[in-house]
Amino acid sequence: MLLLLAALAFSSNAFSQLTNLIFFSEQGERFTVILNGIRQNTTPETNVKVTDLNAPNYKLKVIFDDPNLGELDKNLMFNQGTETTFVITKNKKNEYVLRWMNEVPINQALPPAPGQQVVVYHTQPPPAGTVTQTTTTYTESYGEPQGNVSMGININDPELGVNMNINVGGVMPAGSQVTTSQTTTSYSTTTTSGGYAPVQSQPVQQAYVLPGYNGPIGCAYPMHPGDFQSVKQSIESKSFDDTKLKIAKQVIASNCLLSDQVKEIMLLFTFEETRLDLAKYAYGYTFDIGNYYRLNDAFTFESSIEELDEYIMGYRR
């Protein structure tokens, strides 16, 4: 009996120590994740989650889809039993680097983001063969409420004592429509010492289309409207701006927003200074950065608009 209890305790502890890793590129560059010499995602992506890792460190290689961008090599260390996020970005020397962004207990991790490829960690390369992707087309809507929606969201912050598991029922906005699609294609793979590599053309990847917008893109794929409404309600439920801002930054750091979504979050805050802080922080996680001027309506003072403009100009350099 004691042996059985010990085995169960060991099994439970081992499971609790499994870790998820999220990698995403700040500017939307597509890449492949290789851990301990084994390729994890089958096609280059901008956002990859690798789940069920059972060791505290791995040898990481990031190979960009564009060969002109080079590769990243890093000995990766992280806390077990967490979902840890890393961002692929450029340093002041315009060199690509991998930076730790945040971590949450794995049982408090948010659901996968739209457009995020989720891969269960594996130690053997897939066999040579043909990989096929099927076409998926769907529509997202914004504007006046229409139809029902139900969803859940987890937010955890030990520092603030925030630990929420929320199930929200409500209405799905409708109005202007955004259509996305993924094209069906296939390619062959061949086994190599480091895993496998495509030998034919890569598939056409999922693309996000914002009607009427042809400006610069700041991130790959905005948060789904339903998920955004849940996040917004969660932030709004807090009494103090400091708590609201902390939760908002947690969510923004792991997602991509539209300018109008950023503005909606800004309007949840009372103080001009806090709104400006959020607007600066969210710029690097916004899809339609060419529409960022719309945030100006959320400010009372011209000085805030000027300060945000200066920040954006410096960010782009």
Summary of the structure (lengths in Angstrom):
residues: 317
radius of gyration: 21.0
end to end distance: 65.6
largest distance: 72.2
contacts: 919
relative contact order: 0.12
helix: 29%
strand: 39%
